[in-house]
Amino acid sequence: MEEKEKQERDRAEIFSKAVRAGKRTYFFDVKATISNEYYLTITESKRRFNNDQGKFFYEKHKLFLYKEDFEKFSEGLNEVVSYIKSEQTMPEPREERPRDEFTGESTTKNKHTDISFEDLQSDTETE
């Protein structure tokens, strides 16, 4: 039985593409049903911090898109993207920073967070 489960799992994942976009990562995965019908899953993954546990976790949202809906989905997406592009100036593409392979953290320093707290004084300290 173990070999059959492995074959089904291997067959189910056909193709995958990951797209990093700022603090989010989008995964586009082509999968197959038991009857070998392809479908698409779109997963948005955001790294979050749990203050209670003191650990990072990934919050994920997933869409399942089936072949019979590809055309309508594509038309709708193209229409709203075209509308946004025509109504507003598109921002420059983000420059992706190199990320640590294990933590996902940026390996370059962010100039906006380089703060020395010793330089900051509260109102009570100056009185």
N, C-alpha and C positions, 0 to 999 in steps of 0.2 A: 504494500500500500504506500510506503514511503516514496518509492520511485515514481509512482503515478502522480502523487501530490507535487513532487519536484517538477515533473514534466508540465503539469497544468500551470504551475507558478511561472515557469520559464516562458511558456507560450503566452501567458496573459500580458507580459510586458514586452511590447514590440519596439517602441521608440520613445526617447525622452529628450527634452530640451529644457535646460534651466536658463533663466534670464534674470540677472541681478539688476535691480532698479532702485538705487538709493538704499533705504533700510529694509526693502522688501525683496524677496526672491519669488519669481513665478516659475512654476514647473508645468510644462506641457507634456503630458504622457499619453502615448497611444497604447491602448490595451485591447485585449480580445476577450470576448465572452467564450463560454464553453463551446458554443457553435461556431467559433472563429469569426464573429462579427466584430469589426473594429469600432472603438469609441474613443473619445478624448476626455481626459480629466485635466482641468486647469486648477492648480493649487497655488494659493497665495500664502507665503510663509513670512511671518514677522517675528523677529527675536524680541522677547520681552524678559523683564526681570521680576521675579516673585520675591517681594520684600519679606514675606513670612518665612520662606525657606532659604532665602539668600542665594538663590540659584537662577540661572537663565533657563528659559524654556522657549519653545517655538509655538506660536499661535498659528493655526492653519485653518484656511477656509477653502473648500473644494467645490468645484462645479463639475458635473458630468454632462457631456454633450454627445449626443448620439447622431449617427450618420444622417438620419432623416431630418435633423434640425440644422445641419451644417450650413445650408444655403441661407436660410432665414437668419440664423445667428450672424453669419458673415455679412449679410446685407445690412442688418441693424447696426452692427459694430462699425462698419465702414461709413454708414450714414452719420452716426453721432461723432465719429472722429473727424469726418469732413466738416461737419458743422462747427465743431470746436476750432479746427484749424482756420476756418474762414472768419470766425467771429473774434478770435483772440490771437495775439501774437504768441507763437510757440516759443517756449524757453529753449535756451541752448542745451544740447545733450549734456547730462552730468558726466563729469570725469570720474570714472571709477577709481577708487583708491585700492591699492593692494591690500588683501585681507589675510589674516592668519588662517592657515589651513584647518585648524582645530576649533578655534573659538569664533571665527567669523569676524573678529574685531579688525578695524583698520590698523595697518602697520605703520601708517604715517601719522604724525602728530597733527592735531587740529589746533590751529592758532587761536581759536576762540575759547578753548578750554584750558589753555596754559595759564593758569592763575596761581599767584602766590598768595596764600591766605594770610601770611604774616604781614603783608602790606595793608590788609584791610583792618580797620578799627571800628568798633561799634561806638555809638554816641556816648555810652557810659564811660568808655575808656578815655575819651577826649575831654571829659568834664573834670 
